[in-house]
Amino acid sequence: MGAGLSAEEMQKSYLKIFGALMVFTLLTIIAAKFVHFPESWGGLSTTLHVTIGLIIAVAKAWMVVYVFMHIKFDNPYIRVFIYIPLFLFSVLVFALTVLGGPTL
């Protein structure tokens, strides 16, 4: 087990994350099916739907990585090797999409 936690504490943590993942899945379904933006917004409507979906997906992915991949229970210095590449990847994606990177 990680970081001196008992099996019960780890199981409790897993169940909390499972519940949170179910809630976020319901939020994704609600956002996709029931949230409607005015047609007059044009392309912004689609952009908002995609943005909401991506924010929920990133939150769910972070929960899985943090708990189920035992980042929460490992040495804090190991997290640096995850945070730095994620930050650099985010900067790259932002630069190529929002700032209008090279077109193919």
Secondary structure, DSSP 4 states (H G I P E B T S, - for coil): --TT--HHHHHHHHHHHHHHHHHHHHHHHHHHHT----GGGTHHHHHHHHHHHHHHHHHHHHHIIIIITSTTTS-HHHHHHHHHHHHHHHHHHHHHHTTT----
